[in-house]
Amino acid sequence: MHANPQSGLIKAVILIVVALVALSYLGFDIKQVVESPQTQKNATYLKDISVMVWQKYLKEPALYVGKAFIEFIWTPIVEHAFKGKAASGGGYGLQLKV
């Protein structure tokens, strides 16, 4: 049998809810932790590092792969799928055979 592909997401959500309840039970104020100056400082640092990594290392390769995907995969598929539209007067060139 194949497992439900969304079962991992459901398990993760349940785990997060249980963890939040456990932390609350132990007296942790999650809102206070998230709003603390130290947490805000760390979040800003992580955001700045992420932006720098994207700009310096990932942006150019990602754009190259994206353009290649559009040129060599997406465009040919769309052209093939819609090539019969004009000749048939509609229907987008797709036909069902029963």
KOLDREN-425284 format. One record per residue: x, y, z of N, C-alpha, C, CB in turn. Coordinates in steps of 0.2 Angstrom, whole numbers, plus 2048, in hexadecimal, padded with zeros to 3 digits. Glycine has a CB too. Example, Ala and Ser with C-alpha at 12.3 -4.5 7.8 and 13.67 -1.06 7.14 Angstrom:
// residues 2
8427E482783E7EA8278427F08278397EA82D
8407F58238447FB8248408008278467FD81D
//
This chain:
// residues 98
8047FA8008008008008048068007FB800806
80280B7FD8068127FC8038168028058157F6
80881980680681E80B80382480880C81F810
7FE82780C7FC82E80A8018338097F683080E
80283680480883B80380784180880883E7FC
80184280A80084880F8008468167F984B80D
80183F81780183D81E80884082280283681F
80D84281E81384582181184C82481884581D
80D84F82080B85682280785682880885A81C
8028518287FD85182D80184F8347F884B82C
80684A83380A84983980E84F83C80F843837
81185383781585883981085E83D81885C833
80A85F83A80686383D8048618447FF864839
80285B84580085884B8068588507FE85084B
80C85784E81285785281385F85481885584E
81286385081386A85280E86C85781386F84C
80886A85680386C85B8048698627FC86A859
80686386280885F86880E86386C80A858867
81386586881986886A81786F86D81E869865
81287386A81087986D80C87887380C87D868
80887387380487287A80987087F7FF86C878
80E86C87E813869883817870885817864880
81987488181C87A88381887E88781F87E87D
81287F88580D88388980C880890806884886
80B87A89080A87689781087789B80986F896
81687789981D87889D81E87F89E822876899
81988489C81A88B89E81E89089981D88B8A5
81F88D89382289288F81D89688B82688D889
81F89C88B81B8A188781E8A288081A8A888B
81B89F87C81D89F87581D8A687281989A870
8188AA8738188B087181D8B58738118B4872
81F8B487A8248B887D82B8B68798248B7884
82C8B08788328AD8758338B086E8338A6875
82D8B086A82E8B286382F8BA8638278B0860
82C8BD86882C8C58678328C786B8268C886A
8368C386E83C8C68728418C986D83F8C0876
8458CE86F84A8D186B84F8CD86984D8D786F
8518C886D8568C386A8548BF8648598BE870
84E8BC86584B8B886084A8BD8598448B6862
8488C385A8478C785484E8C98518448CE856
8538C985585A8CB85385C8C484F85F8CC858
85B8BE85185D8B884E8598B784885C8B2853
8538B984884F8B88428518BD83C8478B9843
8538C383E8568C883985C8C58368568CF83C
8608C383B8678C08388668BA83386B8BD83E
8618B58358608B083085D8B282A85B8AB834
8598B782A8568BA82485B8BD8208508BF825
8608C18238658C481F86A8BF81C8698C9824
86C8BA8208708B481D86C8B18178728AF822
8668B08188628AC8128628B180C85B8AB815
8618B780D8618BB8078688BC80485F8C3809
86D8BC8088748BC8058758B68018798BD80B
8738B08048758AA8018718A97FA8738A4805
86B8AC7FA8678AC7F486A8B07EF85F8AE7F5
86C8B67F186E8BB7EC8758B97E986F8C27EF
8798B67EE8808B57EC8818AE7E98858B57F2
87D8A97EB87F8A27E987989E7E588089E7EE
8738A07E686D89C7E486989F7DE86889A7E9
8698A67DE8648A97D98668A87D28658B17DB
86C8A87D086E8A77C986D8A07C78768A97C8
86F89B7CB86E8947C98668937C887188F7CD
8628957CD85B8947CD8588987C78588977D4
85A89E7C58578A17C085989D7B985A8A87BF
85F89B7B98618977B385D8907B28698957B4
85C88D7B88588877B88518887B68588837BE
84E88E7B98478907B78468927B08458967BB
84B8957AD84B8977A684B8917A185089C7A4
85088C7A385188679F84A8827A08578827A2
8478817A684187E7A683B8817A283E87E7AE
83B8877A283688A79E83788979683589279F
83D88A79483F88978D83F88278B84688C78C
84187D78E84287778C83C87278E84887478E
83887479383386F79682C87279583586D79D
82B87879882587B79982287D79282588179D
82688178E82488478882287E78382A888785
82787978282587477D81E87078082A86F77D
81D86F78681786C78881187078781786B790
81187778880C87B78780A87C77F80D88278A
81087C77B80F87D77480C87677181687E770
80E87177480B86A77180486A77480F864774
80286C77A7FB86B77C7F686F7787FB86C784
7F98757767F487A7737F587B76C7F5881777
7F98777697FA8787627F487775D80087375F
7EF87375F7EA87275B7E487675C7E786B75C
7E587B7607DF8807627DD88475C7E2885768
7E28877597E088B7537DD88774D7E688F751
7E088274C7DD87E7467D787B7477E2878744
7D587974D7CF87674F7C987B7517D0870754
7CB8817517C68867537C488675B7C088574F
7C988375F7C88837667CA87C7687C1885768
7C887B76F7CA8747727D18737747C886F76D
7D58787727DC8787757E08727727DC87877C
7DD86F76D7E186976A7E186376E7E886B769
7DD8637747DD85D7787D68597767DD85F77F
7D78537757D184F7747D18497787D184D76C
7CB84777A7CA84177E7C883B77A7C5842784
7CB83577A7C98307767C682B77B7CF82C773
7C08297797BC82477E7BC81D77B7B582777F
//
